[in-house]
Amino acid sequence: FTTPWAIQPISMGHHLVIHSTTKFLNGHSDHIGGAVVGKKDLISKIFSKKIHFGGSADPHSCFMLERGLKTLGVRMPTHVSNATELARRLIDHPSIEKVIHPSLPNHPDFDVAQRIMPKGTGMLAFVIKGGDKEAMDFMSRLSIIFEATSLGGVESLIEAPTTSSHMFIPPEVRLESGIAPGFIRLSVGLENVEDLWSDISHALEG
């Protein structure tokens, strides 16, 4: 979810990088696609398979992606600054058990993130005290942030993995992956951060 704006794995020695162009690269929640980036000799092998198997994006979808790429550099700083500010406020809220964002010093990968991804990310996760029911009640009270499984758009989108992406995964397996009861994933958009905080804090108050 970081995009080349935040991190360039090839410069770190990786040979291929896979991007979901659906997310922040497009940035407007109206395109589905992906991209593989790397050296020409490797990409040519992938390209020959793509010719046989298909999977090429249609012209309009490519147009939508190109439009999004034009504003990537001005969108990402706001995604990141909003997410970072919300993370710092949430960590002290009495209704929050845990906040997960690489800008926080208590994140287990804080040092790694500072070294390889110093610009940060617009993705944020937190755990509501009480469990999944409390998390669902919290989301139902939001008015600015929409509940949806997508992410990386200009609008803020929120979801509970236990009722969406990880619904059919056994609870013990989810827990091993760090998805505790009450876990919330928030893709922070470009709205005014004070409006977002007002929406979140009011929803937490019930």
C-alpha positions in Angstrom: 0.0 0.0 0.0 3.0 2.3 0.2 3.6 3.1 -3.6 6.9 4.2 -5.1 6.4 7.6 -3.5 7.3 6.1 -0.1 9.5 3.2 -0.9 11.5 1.8 -3.8 12.3 -1.9 -3.2 14.4 -2.2 -6.5 16.9 0.3 -5.1 17.3 -2.0 -2.1 18.2 -5.0 -4.3 14.9 -6.6 -5.2 14.4 -7.7 -8.8 10.6 -7.4 -9.2 8.0 -5.2 -7.5 4.3 -5.9 -7.6 1.9 -3.0 -7.2 -1.9 -2.9 -6.7 -2.7 0.1 -8.9 -6.2 -0.1 -7.5 -5.1 1.5 -4.3 -3.1 4.7 -3.7 -1.6 4.8 -7.2 -5.1 5.3 -8.7 -6.4 7.0 -5.6 -10.0 7.5 -6.6 -11.6 4.1 -6.0 -12.7 3.7 -9.6 -10.0 1.4 -11.1 -8.9 -2.2 -10.7 -5.5 -3.3 -11.8 -2.0 -4.3 -10.9 1.6 -3.8 -12.2 4.8 -5.7 -12.1 8.0 -3.5 -12.3 11.5 -4.7 -12.8 14.4 -5.1 -15.3 13.6 -5.6 -18.9 14.9 -9.2 -19.1 12.6 -10.3 -16.3 9.6 -8.2 -17.4 9.9 -9.7 -21.0 9.4 -13.2 -19.6 6.3 -12.0 -17.7 5.0 -10.1 -20.7 5.1 -13.1 -23.0 2.9 -15.0 -20.5 0.6 -12.1 -20.2 0.1 -12.2 -24.0 -1.0 -15.8 -23.8 -3.2 -15.6 -20.7 -4.7 -12.1 -21.2 -5.4 -9.8 -18.3 -4.6 -6.5 -20.0 -6.4 -3.5 -18.6 -8.9 -1.8 -20.9 -8.1 1.7 -22.3 -10.5 3.5 -20.0 -9.1 1.8 -16.9 -5.6 2.9 -18.0 -6.8 6.4 -18.5 -8.3 6.4 -14.9 -5.0 5.2 -13.5 -2.9 7.7 -15.5 -5.2 10.5 -14.1 -4.6 9.3 -10.6 -0.8 9.0 -11.0 -0.7 12.7 -12.0 -1.7 13.7 -8.4 0.1 10.9 -6.5 2.9 13.3 -5.3 0.4 15.8 -3.9 -2.1 13.3 -2.4 0.3 11.1 -0.5 1.7 13.7 2.0 -1.9 14.4 3.1 -2.8 10.7 3.4 0.3 10.2 5.6 0.0 13.4 7.7 -3.7 12.7 8.4 -3.0 9.0 9.4 -0.1 10.0 11.6 -2.1 12.6 13.4 -5.0 10.3 14.0 -2.7 7.6 15.3 -1.2 10.0 17.8 -4.6 11.0 19.1 -6.1 7.5 19.2 -3.2 6.1 21.2 -4.4 8.1 24.3 -8.1 7.5 23.9 -9.6 5.4 26.7 -11.7 3.3 24.3 -8.7 2.2 22.3 -6.7 -0.9 23.3 -4.0 -0.6 20.6 -2.9 1.6 17.7 -0.8 0.2 14.8 1.0 2.7 12.7 4.7 2.7 11.8 5.2 6.3 12.9 4.6 5.3 16.5 7.7 4.5 18.5 6.0 1.5 20.1 5.4 -0.2 16.7 7.6 -3.4 16.6 9.0 -2.3 13.2 9.4 1.3 14.0 13.2 1.4 13.4 12.9 -0.6 10.1 10.1 1.7 8.9 12.1 4.8 9.7 15.0 3.5 7.7 13.3 2.1 4.5 10.0 4.0 4.5 10.6 7.4 6.3 7.8 9.2 4.4 5.2 7.0 6.2 1.9 5.5 5.2 -1.8 6.5 5.0 -2.9 3.2 6.4 -3.8 2.9 10.1 -5.2 0.1 12.3 -6.5 0.1 15.9 -8.2 -2.2 18.3 -11.5 -1.1 20.0 -11.8 -2.2 23.6 -14.5 -4.8 24.1 -14.2 -6.8 20.9 -15.9 -7.1 17.6 -19.4 -6.0 18.6 -18.0 -2.7 20.0 -16.0 -2.3 16.8 -19.1 -2.7 14.6 -21.1 -0.3 16.8 -18.3 2.2 16.5 -18.3 2.0 12.7 -22.1 2.3 12.5 -21.9 5.7 14.3 -19.5 7.2 11.8 -20.9 9.8 9.4 -17.9 11.0 7.4 -15.8 7.8 7.1 -17.5 5.1 5.0 -17.4 1.4 5.7 -15.9 -0.4 2.7 -13.3 -3.0 1.9 -11.3 -0.9 -0.5 -8.5 1.5 0.4 -6.1 4.1 -0.9 -8.8 6.5 -2.2 -9.2 10.2 -1.6 -12.1 9.4 0.8 -11.5 7.7 4.2 -12.7 4.1 4.3 -12.9 1.8 7.3 -13.5 -1.9 7.8 -13.4 -4.7 10.3 -11.5 -7.6 8.8 -13.4 -10.1 11.0 -16.6 -9.3 9.0 -15.0 -8.7 5.6 -11.6 -9.8 4.3 -10.9 -12.3 7.1 -14.4 -13.4 7.8 -13.9 -17.1 6.9 -10.5 -17.4 8.6 -10.6 -19.2 12.0 -10.3 -16.7 15.0 -7.2 -18.4 16.3 -5.5 -18.0 12.9 -6.6 -14.3 12.7 -5.1 -13.8 16.2 -1.8 -15.2 15.1 -1.8 -12.7 12.2 -2.3 -9.8 14.6 -6.1 -9.4 14.0 -7.5 -9.3 17.5 -11.2 -9.0 18.4 -12.1 -5.3 17.8 -9.5 -4.8 15.1 -10.3 -1.9 12.7 -8.4 -1.0 9.5 -8.7 2.6 8.4 -7.5 4.0 5.0 -7.1 7.7 5.8 -8.3 10.0 3.1 -7.7 13.7 2.2 -10.5 15.1 4.3 -9.7 17.8 6.9 -8.0 15.9 9.8 -10.1 17.8 12.4 -13.3 16.6 10.6 -12.0 13.1 10.7 -11.1 13.3 14.3 -14.5 14.7 15.2 -16.2 11.8 13.4 -14.0 9.2 15.1 -14.1 10.7 18.6 -17.9 11.1 18.5 -18.3 7.5 17.3 -16.1 6.3 20.1 -18.1 8.1 22.7 -21.3 6.3 21.5 
